[in-house]
Amino acid sequence: MFGASPQGDLALLPDPDTMARLPWEPNTVRFICDMVAASNGDRFLKDSRYVAERVETNLEAAGIKTCKVGTQVECCIFDSVTTDRTAPGRGSGTVLDSREARWGPSPLSSIGKGAWVSQPYDSMYAARTQICETMEDSFGMSVDAHMHGRSQTAQQMFELNEKPLKTAADAISTLKFVVRNLSNAVNASSTFMPYPVEGERGNALNIAVSLWKAADNNAFYEGKEDYAQLSQAGYYFVGGLLEHAAALSLFVAPTTNSYRRLAVDPPVVGWSSTAANALVKVPMLKKNLKETKRVMYCGGDPSGNPHLAMAMVVAAGLDGIKSKIEPGEPIESEKKAKRVAKPLPSTLYEAMEALESDNKFIKGVVPSELLGDYLDMKLGEYKAERKAISGYELQRYYNV
């Protein structure tokens, strides 16, 4: 596939490690590709996989042998979705239907229980199992767990196994590909949109990172009785995430819809091993277990480019280590939660402003060519959303 760019004609270079035969189309294989200049094979500067590779190079320079990234991904699988696009100016609407929905006639609706449901009320259990089996058997990507999401209506959650940074981002792209195709095959409709159902929590993407100096040396683990047994490097990594959280939002919450989700379910800009609403979590399932010591960033959603989102989270944490940024006191419980850093943006435009004032941590990671185009694209999305009329506005202000 070719196109025009300052580097000349471009070509897609298949990554042989990502080859997989599609189970729903046996005569077809899938590759994830790198974008290169056709003339000399140089990497295309705006390729997001290239950004992930640049972060991995920076980690090696900092003495990190391996960066492992695990993710928790949420999405919704609806029975049907229909949208009226015949006359946009007339006022269009989208109708979501699910056997789990509170507005639906099905007895499977379990109002208020969210994730705390079992079969048959968890009506997509068999579908999630098939998705996980396809990920593992056909694409070689392990899924640690799957469950009903926190929201009631058709929400699903997948926990993807820890992998190197670029491979972990590939796994998110693969999960989206598998979910969409298997849903389509049974005439269902899936979405990774951050906030598809009004009044519910929406779809999140939590990114968990651990840095390894050697195969048995987790840089985040401290065997002493310090808080969550987190090492000094781990403290600084958390500090970097909190310091750059506002700027990170443009990459981890990159749509106008992302900020509706954050308005409904806002994280507290702090860190903790116990508070469920902390922006940064340090899971502590068991003491003296270095294999699972990691830092989880919980301010993202699955609407954006996973390679950019993961790369920026790691870059922010790495800057925390380099600059020795202290994270402040942890949040011990949700009731005692206090903001210890500047708040997250409330709109996509505020996220752009935050990145403009705080972008040193991505220098040398994101090429200026990519960043400029990315900002232009996001500004265009923000301006288009500003001109749109919502159903809420028609209901609220029609008779003003």
VEXSE-304306 format. One record per residue (C-alpha): residue number from 1; residue in three letters; x, y, z. Coordinates in Angstrom, 3 decimals. Each point is the difference from the previous one (the first is absolute). Example, Ala and Ser with C-alpha at 12.3 -4.5 7.8 and 13.67 -1.06 7.14 Angstrom:
1:ALA:12.300:-4.500:7.800
2:SER:1.370:3.440:-0.660
***
This chain:
1:MET:0.000:0.000:0.000
2:PHE:1.455:3.348:-1.035
3:GLY:-0.625:3.664:0.750
4:ALA:1.615:3.434:-0.169
5:SER:2.171:1.468:2.768
6:PRO:3.098:2.210:0.442
7:GLN:1.971:-3.261:0.025
8:GLY:-1.356:-0.940:-3.414
9:ASP:-2.176:-2.973:-0.832
10:LEU:-0.750:-2.267:2.933
11:ALA:-0.373:-3.754:0.339
12:LEU:-1.397:-2.334:2.636
13:LEU:2.639:-2.432:1.251
14:PRO:-1.655:-3.033:1.656
15:ASP:1.401:-1.007:3.390
16:PRO:0.409:-3.805:-0.283
17:ASP:-0.413:-0.412:3.776
18:THR:-3.612:1.202:-0.294
19:MET:-1.124:-2.445:-2.709
20:ALA:-3.224:-1.815:0.876
21:ARG:-2.493:-2.023:-2.000
22:LEU:-3.525:1.329:0.439
23:PRO:-2.251:-2.712:1.474
24:TRP:-3.126:1.536:-1.564
25:GLU:1.727:0.203:-3.421
26:PRO:2.454:-2.935:-0.208
27:ASN:1.564:0.998:-3.325
28:THR:1.017:3.416:1.338
29:VAL:2.897:1.008:2.250
30:ARG:0.407:3.207:1.952
31:PHE:3.166:2.024:0.550
32:ILE:0.657:3.147:2.003
33:CYS:2.268:2.160:-2.116
34:ASP:2.664:2.650:0.416
35:MET:-0.204:3.027:-2.275
36:VAL:3.229:0.662:-1.918
37:ALA:1.282:2.172:-2.822
38:ALA:-0.283:-2.045:-3.195
39:SER:3.250:1.315:-1.435
40:ASN:2.408:-0.886:2.817
41:GLY:-1.953:-1.846:2.714
42:ASP:0.415:2.770:2.609
43:ARG:-2.678:0.027:2.689
44:PHE:-2.865:2.406:-0.569
45:LEU:0.260:2.643:2.712
46:LYS:-3.763:0.098:0.584
47:ASP:-0.315:-3.761:0.566
48:SER:-1.277:-0.540:3.551
49:ARG:1.800:-3.374:0.281
50:TYR:3.218:1.917:-0.651
51:VAL:-0.793:2.255:2.979
52:ALA:-0.326:-3.089:2.222
53:GLU:3.370:-1.228:-1.261
54:ARG:1.616:3.363:0.818
55:VAL:-1.255:-0.260:3.586
56:GLU:1.455:-3.509:0.254
57:THR:3.334:1.401:-1.205
58:ASN:-0.100:2.679:2.713
59:LEU:-0.710:-2.673:2.595
60:GLU:3.039:-1.987:-1.110
61:ALA:2.131:3.119:0.340
62:ALA:-1.295:0.366:3.560
63:GLY:1.112:-3.538:0.867
64:ILE:-3.398:-1.668:-0.370
65:LYS:0.196:-3.355:-1.744
66:THR:-3.743:-0.625:-0.307
67:CYS:-3.146:2.118:0.347
68:LYS:-3.060:-2.149:0.641
69:VAL:-3.468:1.450:-0.552
70:GLY:-3.292:-1.624:0.970
71:THR:-3.409:1.505:-0.688
72:GLN:-3.604:-0.071:1.150
73:VAL:-2.259:0.819:-2.953
74:GLU:-3.734:0.670:0.067
75:CYS:-2.441:0.059:-2.895
76:CYS:-3.721:-0.487:-0.627
77:ILE:-1.675:-2.652:-2.144
78:PHE:-3.580:0.984:-0.800
79:ASP:-2.690:-2.193:-1.540
80:SER:-0.643:2.702:-2.596
81:VAL:0.801:3.641:-0.748
82:THR:-1.838:2.165:-2.524
83:THR:0.665:3.612:-0.942
84:ASP:-2.192:2.372:-2.013
85:ARG:2.273:1.843:-2.430
86:THR:-2.582:0.856:-2.667
87:ALA:-0.188:3.706:0.818
88:PRO:2.628:1.195:2.503
89:GLY:-1.510:3.477:0.328
90:ARG:-3.346:-1.511:0.870
91:GLY:1.422:-1.487:3.167
92:SER:1.369:-3.511:0.027
93:GLY:0.169:-2.601:2.710
94:THR:1.676:-3.301:0.789
95:VAL:-1.913:-2.853:1.635
96:LEU:1.964:-2.539:2.065
97:ASP:-1.633:-3.297:0.882
98:SER:1.279:-2.621:2.422
99:ARG:-1.678:-2.834:1.881
100:GLU:1.784:1.397:3.104
101:ALA:-1.230:3.587:-0.422
102:ARG:-2.177:1.567:2.687
103:TRP:-2.347:1.319:-2.717
104:GLY:-0.366:-3.384:-1.710
105:PRO:-2.793:-2.553:0.487
106:SER:2.332:-2.941:0.677
107:PRO:-0.096:-1.595:3.482
108:LEU:3.813:-0.232:-0.220
109:SER:0.229:3.681:0.900
110:SER:1.652:0.239:3.438
111:ILE:-0.313:3.619:1.016
112:GLY:2.786:1.354:2.153
113:LYS:2.120:-3.137:0.264
114:GLY:2.540:0.746:-2.726
115:ALA:2.933:-2.373:0.229
116:TRP:-1.558:-1.983:2.828
117:VAL:-2.039:-2.286:-2.194
118:SER:0.310:-3.615:-1.074
119:GLN:-1.581:-2.008:-2.775
120:PRO:-2.595:0.340:-1.451
121:TYR:-0.082:3.700:0.984
122:ASP:3.572:0.302:-1.226
123:SER:-1.398:-0.721:-3.438
124:MET:3.255:0.374:-1.953
125:TYR:2.053:-2.495:2.008
126:ALA:0.123:-2.534:-2.850
127:ALA:0.864:2.733:-2.511
128:ARG:2.901:1.251:2.160
129:THR:1.264:-3.562:0.365
130:GLN:0.029:-0.390:-3.777
131:ILE:1.825:3.330:-0.371
132:CYS:2.671:-1.095:2.487
133:GLU:0.435:-3.386:-1.664
134:THR:0.380:1.683:-3.388
135:MET:2.580:2.435:1.379
136:GLU:2.065:-2.848:1.430
137:ASP:-0.472:-2.758:-2.592
138:SER:0.124:2.067:-3.196
139:PHE:2.054:3.056:0.963
140:GLY:2.248:-1.365:2.761
141:MET:-1.001:2.733:2.480
142:SER:-0.892:-1.111:3.529
143:VAL:-2.986:1.396:1.872
144:ASP:0.406:-0.276:3.779
145:ALA:-3.676:0.490:0.803
146:HIS:-3.329:1.202:-1.316
147:MET:-3.108:1.178:1.810
148:HIS:-3.108:2.133:-0.234
149:GLY:0.906:3.679:0.149
150:ARG:-0.836:2.343:2.857
151:SER:-2.882:1.522:-1.958
152:GLN:-3.255:-1.867:-0.360
153:THR:-0.748:0.230:-3.697
154:ALA:1.972:-2.429:-2.179
155:GLN:3.422:1.022:1.328
156:GLN:2.862:-2.506:-0.215
157:MET:3.470:0.057:1.553
158:PHE:3.136:-1.811:-1.160
159:GLU:3.306:-0.179:1.879
160:LEU:2.820:-0.534:-2.469
161:ASN:3.193:-1.721:1.063
162:GLU:3.173:2.054:0.552
163:LYS:2.099:0.421:-3.129
164:PRO:2.805:2.258:-1.271
165:LEU:-1.225:3.530:-0.752
166:LYS:-0.524:-0.217:-3.772
167:THR:-1.440:-3.517:0.182
168:ALA:-2.433:1.074:2.743
169:ALA:-1.261:2.793:-2.254
170:ASP:-0.311:-2.484:-2.869
171:ALA:-2.113:-2.161:2.309
172:ILE:-2.501:2.842:0.555
173:SER:-0.302:0.496:-3.769
174:THR:-0.482:-3.744:-0.403
175:LEU:-2.660:-0.137:2.730
176:LYS:-1.975:2.747:-1.741
177:PHE:0.325:-1.858:-3.302
178:VAL:-1.194:-3.288:1.500
179:VAL:-2.888:1.504:2.004
180:ARG:-1.324:1.935:-2.988
181:ASN:0.185:-2.908:-2.416
182:LEU:-1.509:-2.601:2.325
183:SER:-2.772:2.430:0.979
184:ASN:-0.737:0.738:-3.629
185:ALA:-0.161:-3.713:-0.780
186:VAL:-3.024:-0.401:2.294
187:ASN:-1.628:3.325:-0.971
188:ALA:0.949:1.653:3.302
189:SER:1.686:3.390:0.268
190:SER:3.099:0.737:2.086
191:THR:1.537:3.324:0.988
192:PHE:3.108:1.214:1.797
193:MET:-1.487:3.493:0.225
194:PRO:0.819:1.485:3.437
195:TYR:-3.539:1.024:0.977
196:PRO:-2.703:-1.735:-2.060
197:VAL:-2.790:-0.374:2.606
198:GLU:-1.172:3.122:1.806
199:GLY:0.161:-0.258:3.789
200:GLU:2.381:-2.976:0.118
201:ARG:3.728:0.014:0.656
202:GLY:1.240:-0.553:-3.524
203:ASN:2.911:-1.975:-1.453
204:ALA:3.460:0.351:1.550
205:LEU:3.502:-1.071:-0.958
206:ASN:2.318:-0.571:2.974
207:ILE:3.705:-0.290:-0.827
208:ALA:2.233:-1.918:2.438
209:VAL:3.790:0.348:-0.369
210:SER:2.972:-1.775:1.541
211:LEU:3.660:0.663:-0.848
212:TRP:2.577:-2.772:0.213
213:LYS:3.766:0.537:0.209
214:ALA:0.499:-3.746:-0.374
215:ALA:-2.186:-3.084:-0.250
216:ASP:-0.229:-0.212:3.813
217:ASN:0.405:3.689:0.878
218:ASN:-3.254:1.979:0.032
219:ALA:1.021:3.657:0.300
220:PHE:-3.301:0.800:1.759
221:TYR:0.302:-2.588:2.773
222:GLU:1.449:0.734:3.420
223:GLY:0.019:-2.917:2.423
224:LYS:-0.115:2.252:3.062
225:GLU:-3.169:1.046:1.800
226:ASP:-0.305:3.314:-1.815
227:TYR:-3.409:0.992:-1.401
228:ALA:-1.214:-2.757:-2.374
229:GLN:3.613:-1.263:-0.084
230:LEU:0.643:2.525:-2.774
231:SER:3.606:0.906:-0.784
232:GLN:1.366:3.528:-0.273
233:ALA:-0.028:-0.308:-3.791
234:GLY:-3.646:-1.003:0.274
235:TYR:-0.771:3.068:2.107
236:TYR:1.614:2.236:-2.603
237:PHE:-1.877:-1.780:-2.809
238:VAL:-3.283:0.730:1.805
239:GLY:1.131:3.608:0.465
240:GLY:0.579:0.346:-3.737
241:LEU:-3.476:-1.313:-0.783
242:LEU:-1.645:2.442:2.416
243:GLU:2.143:2.928:-1.148
244:HIS:-0.843:-0.534:-3.668
245:ALA:-3.550:-1.348:0.429
246:ALA:-1.700:3.019:-1.575
247:ALA:2.214:-0.128:-3.091
248:LEU:-0.334:-3.780:-0.213
249:SER:-3.755:0.398:-0.387
250:LEU:0.313:1.018:-3.644
251:PHE:1.396:-3.457:-0.787
252:VAL:-1.850:-2.246:2.476
253:ALA:-3.376:1.813:-0.146
254:PRO:0.191:1.317:-3.567
255:THR:-3.629:0.633:-1.028
256:THR:-2.660:2.521:0.908
257:ASN:-2.063:-2.920:1.316
258:SER:2.865:-0.945:2.361
259:TYR:-0.743:3.022:2.173
260:ARG:-3.642:-0.958:0.440
261:ARG:1.233:-3.288:1.491
262:LEU:2.418:1.842:2.282
263:ALA:-2.795:2.349:1.104
264:VAL:-2.113:-2.964:1.095
265:ASP:2.812:-2.080:1.537
266:PRO:2.865:2.381:0.861
267:PRO:3.144:-1.450:1.566
268:VAL:1.693:1.793:2.878
269:VAL:3.355:1.363:-1.144
270:GLY:2.048:-1.899:2.534
271:TRP:1.444:-3.463:0.558
272:SER:-0.814:-2.930:2.250
273:SER:0.129:-3.734:0.477
274:THR:-3.451:-0.062:1.599
275:ALA:-2.226:2.824:-1.335
276:ALA:-1.992:-1.189:-2.998
277:ASN:-0.428:3.514:-1.383
278:ALA:3.695:0.974:-0.102
279:LEU:1.414:1.077:-3.349
280:VAL:3.126:-2.084:0.627
281:LYS:-0.185:-3.340:1.799
282:VAL:2.716:-2.256:1.368
283:PRO:-1.701:-3.397:0.317
284:MET:1.042:-1.981:3.071
285:LEU:-1.640:-3.410:-0.202
286:LYS:2.631:-1.738:2.101
287:LYS:3.135:1.000:1.891
288:ASN:3.510:-0.879:-1.180
289:LEU:-1.102:-0.751:-3.553
290:LYS:2.254:1.884:-2.390
291:GLU:-1.472:-1.680:-3.084
292:THR:-3.261:1.975:0.284
293:LYS:1.324:3.372:1.198
294:ARG:-1.138:2.583:-2.517
295:VAL:-1.407:3.518:-0.318
296:MET:-3.424:0.431:-1.622
297:TYR:-1.204:3.185:-1.706
298:CYS:-3.813:0.218:0.106
299:GLY:-0.791:3.207:-1.891
300:GLY:-0.391:-1.415:-3.494
301:ASP:-2.599:-1.517:-2.298
302:PRO:0.222:-2.294:-3.036
303:SER:-1.042:2.577:-2.624
304:GLY:3.489:1.043:-1.024
305:ASN:3.156:-1.408:-1.505
306:PRO:1.351:-2.594:2.464
307:HIS:3.606:0.385:-1.154
308:LEU:-0.070:3.736:0.716
309:ALA:-1.897:-0.381:3.282
310:MET:2.337:-2.631:1.457
311:ALA:3.128:1.708:-1.278
312:MET:-1.010:3.312:1.582
313:VAL:-0.825:-1.609:3.363
314:VAL:3.419:-1.668:0.100
315:ALA:1.721:3.216:-1.165
316:ALA:-1.673:1.992:2.798
317:GLY:1.039:-2.545:2.612
318:LEU:3.528:-0.171:-1.358
319:ASP:0.275:3.787:0.244
320:GLY:-1.055:-0.331:3.632
321:ILE:2.938:-2.347:0.613
322:LYS:2.467:2.229:-1.857
323:SER:-1.203:3.179:1.715
324:LYS:-0.579:-1.678:3.396
325:ILE:-3.577:1.278:0.266
326:GLU:-1.567:-0.800:3.376
327:PRO:-3.624:-1.215:-0.153
328:GLY:-1.121:1.435:3.319
329:GLU:-1.881:-1.918:2.673
330:PRO:-2.182:-2.903:-1.148
331:ILE:-3.770:-0.078:0.331
332:GLU:-0.854:-2.525:2.699
333:SER:-3.716:-0.297:-0.696
334:GLU:-2.668:1.450:-2.261
335:LYS:-1.519:1.929:2.916
336:LYS:3.281:1.772:0.710
337:ALA:0.775:0.679:-3.667
338:LYS:1.610:3.380:-0.580
339:ARG:1.382:1.381:-3.204
340:VAL:3.786:0.173:0.167
341:ALA:0.602:1.295:-3.527
342:LYS:-1.597:2.285:-2.559
343:PRO:-3.396:-1.227:-1.233
344:LEU:-0.548:-1.877:-3.218
345:PRO:-1.354:1.910:-3.009
346:SER:-3.766:0.184:-0.316
347:THR:-0.048:0.350:-3.801
348:LEU:2.098:-1.089:-2.952
349:TYR:1.072:3.607:-0.509
350:GLU:1.289:0.241:3.573
351:ALA:2.005:-3.170:-0.645
352:MET:1.615:1.666:-3.012
353:GLU:0.837:3.049:2.107
354:ALA:1.504:-2.230:2.690
355:LEU:2.279:-1.705:-2.526
356:GLU:1.116:3.328:-1.435
357:SER:1.206:1.093:3.442
358:ASP:1.450:-3.386:0.974
359:ASN:1.664:-1.879:-2.848
360:LYS:3.664:-0.334:0.929
361:PHE:-0.546:-3.574:1.151
362:ILE:-0.890:-1.074:-3.554
363:LYS:2.915:1.738:-1.717
364:GLY:2.031:-2.557:-1.880
365:VAL:-2.929:-2.435:0.139
366:VAL:-2.743:1.548:-2.145
367:PRO:1.277:1.444:-3.311
368:SER:-1.099:3.594:-0.557
369:GLU:-1.608:-1.042:-3.297
370:LEU:-2.306:-2.425:1.789
371:LEU:-0.765:2.336:2.895
372:GLY:-0.958:2.873:-2.297
373:ASP:-2.405:-2.104:-2.038
374:TYR:-1.410:-1.608:3.144
375:LEU:-0.766:3.384:1.577
376:ASP:-1.620:1.228:-3.231
377:MET:-2.186:-3.100:-0.126
378:LYS:-1.103:0.378:3.631
379:LEU:-0.721:3.704:-0.436
380:GLY:-2.171:-0.869:-2.988
381:GLU:-1.933:-2.548:2.076
382:TYR:-0.518:2.541:2.776
383:LYS:-1.270:2.683:-2.398
384:ALA:-2.352:-2.452:-1.721
385:GLU:-1.454:-1.118:3.348
386:ARG:-0.519:3.627:1.007
387:LYS:-2.265:0.493:-3.025
388:ALA:-2.086:-3.127:0.603
389:ILE:-3.444:0.057:1.624
390:SER:-0.648:-2.736:2.543
391:GLY:-3.270:-1.632:0.917
392:TYR:0.424:1.398:3.496
393:GLU:0.147:3.561:-1.344
394:LEU:-3.124:-0.470:-2.098
395:GLN:-1.902:-1.311:3.014
396:ARG:1.316:2.604:2.425
397:TYR:0.004:3.161:-2.088
398:TYR:-2.609:-0.446:-2.757
399:ASN:-2.561:2.064:1.949
400:VAL:2.473:2.388:1.579
***
